Amino acid sequence: MGNKGGKSITRTAFKWIRIGALAAPAVRRVIQGAGDPMGTANNIISDYTGYNMTEGVWRWEYLVNGWAPYVASVLTTVGIPKLVSILRRL
């Protein structure tokens, strides 16, 4: 049977890892702030944009909370296979 002519399972798994890492901060905020929908929405927005609407400030820390998992997953799922291919050619 096999996977003839289609995408590899590894590529598909890496894609879903990146999607999960992108959604993880929002899911975490929804689970943590179950009682306050406006506070939860503000926290999600601040995680992805860096801007907190209630405080009226922009901070790098907010941006890191939202994007660090995604950046780490991209570096891992793209960087490690690239490094392996470079080492294989040596």
C-alpha positions as CSV (number, residue, x, y, z in Angstrom):
1,M,0.0,0.0,0.0
2,G,2.3,2.9,0.9
3,N,2.2,6.6,0.3
4,K,2.6,6.7,-3.5
5,G,2.9,10.2,-5.0
6,G,1.4,12.0,-2.0
7,K,2.8,14.1,0.7
8,S,4.9,12.4,3.3
9,I,3.5,11.7,6.7
10,T,6.4,13.7,8.2
11,R,5.5,16.8,6.3
12,T,1.9,16.5,7.4
13,A,2.9,15.9,11.0
14,F,5.2,18.9,11.0
15,K,2.4,21.0,9.5
16,W,0.0,20.0,12.3
17,I,2.7,20.7,14.9
18,R,3.1,24.2,13.6
19,I,-0.7,24.8,13.5
20,G,-1.0,23.5,17.1
21,A,1.8,25.7,18.3
22,L,0.1,28.7,16.7
23,A,-3.2,27.9,18.4
24,A,-1.7,26.9,21.8
25,P,-1.5,30.3,23.4
26,A,-5.1,31.1,22.5
27,V,-6.3,27.8,23.8
28,R,-4.3,28.3,27.0
29,R,-5.9,31.7,27.6
30,V,-9.4,30.3,26.9
31,I,-8.9,27.6,29.5
32,Q,-7.4,29.9,32.1
33,G,-9.9,32.7,31.8
34,A,-13.2,30.7,31.6
35,G,-15.1,33.2,33.7
36,D,-14.2,36.6,32.0
37,P,-14.8,36.6,28.3
38,M,-13.7,40.2,27.8
39,G,-10.5,39.6,29.8
40,T,-9.8,36.4,27.9
41,A,-10.3,38.2,24.5
42,N,-8.0,41.0,25.6
43,N,-5.3,38.5,26.7
44,I,-5.6,36.6,23.4
45,I,-5.3,39.8,21.4
46,S,-2.3,41.0,23.5
47,D,-0.6,37.6,23.0
48,Y,-0.7,37.9,19.2
49,T,-0.3,41.6,18.7
50,G,1.7,42.7,21.8
51,Y,-0.8,45.5,22.5
52,N,-2.9,45.3,25.7
53,M,-6.1,47.2,25.1
54,T,-7.1,47.7,28.8
55,E,-3.7,49.1,29.8
56,G,-3.1,50.8,26.5
57,V,0.5,49.6,26.2
58,W,2.6,47.6,23.8
59,R,5.1,45.2,25.2
60,W,7.5,42.6,23.8
61,E,6.6,40.2,26.6
62,Y,3.1,39.9,25.4
63,L,4.2,39.2,21.9
64,V,6.7,36.5,23.1
65,N,3.8,34.8,25.0
66,G,1.9,34.4,21.8
67,W,4.6,33.7,19.2
68,A,7.3,31.8,21.0
69,P,5.7,28.4,20.6
70,Y,5.2,28.9,16.9
71,V,8.7,30.2,16.2
72,A,10.2,27.4,18.2
73,S,8.1,24.8,16.3
74,V,9.1,26.3,12.9
75,L,12.8,26.3,13.9
76,T,12.5,22.7,15.0
77,T,10.4,21.3,12.1
78,V,12.4,23.2,9.4
79,G,15.8,23.5,11.0
80,I,16.4,20.0,12.2
81,P,15.6,18.3,8.8
82,K,17.8,21.0,7.1
83,L,20.6,20.3,9.5
84,V,20.3,16.5,9.0
85,S,20.4,17.0,5.2
86,I,23.5,19.1,5.5
87,L,25.2,16.6,7.7
88,R,24.2,13.7,5.4
89,R,26.0,15.4,2.5
90,L,29.3,15.8,4.4
